[in-house]
Amino acid sequence: MGGKIKEVGLKKFKRDETDIDRILEAFLRKDFEYLAELPGAYSAPVQIHVEEDKLGQEMYCLLTSYDSNSNIIGLTNVLTLSGNDYLDHADVIRQMLKDAEND
């Protein structure tokens, strides 16, 4: 709230080494440390998209996948991190996305 919303990045989870149900559960309970440890891959169906308002200290995270026709589908509603949630998780999420750029 108050700043510009900018894309931070995304992480794609390696298909054969990840369990979509575990990813979904971890996302919903905001276990970004667990998600950061999972292997990434360049082309993978399950992905976290992250945008941020640094001035307003809010982060917006969306877990998606795609179907056989390459249509992107949301697996969850947008998860908004603000206040203590933002302070607790923003650095881990940024590092996860930075590491994902190298996958």
URFEN-V15991 format. One record per backbone hydrogen bond with DSSP energy under -0.5 kcal/mol. CO is the residue of the C=O (numbers start at 1). NH is the residue of the N-H. If there is no record, write none. Layout:
co->[CO	CO]
nh->[NH	NH]
This chain:
co->[4	6	9	11	12	13	14	15	18	19	20	21	22	23	24	25	26	27	30	31	32	33	34	34	35	39	42	45	46	47	47	48	49	50	50	51	52	52	53	53	57	58	59	59	60	61	62	62	63	63	64	65	67	70	71	73	78	79	79	80	81	82	82	83	84	85	86	89	90	91	92	93	94	95	96	97	99	100]
nh->[6	52	50	48	41	46	17	18	20	23	24	25	26	27	28	29	31	30	32	35	36	37	37	38	38	14	44	47	13	49	64	11	62	8	9	60	6	54	57	58	83	53	61	81	51	79	49	64	75	76	47	73	70	72	67	65	80	61	81	82	59	85	86	87	88	89	90	93	94	95	96	97	98	99	100	101	102	103]
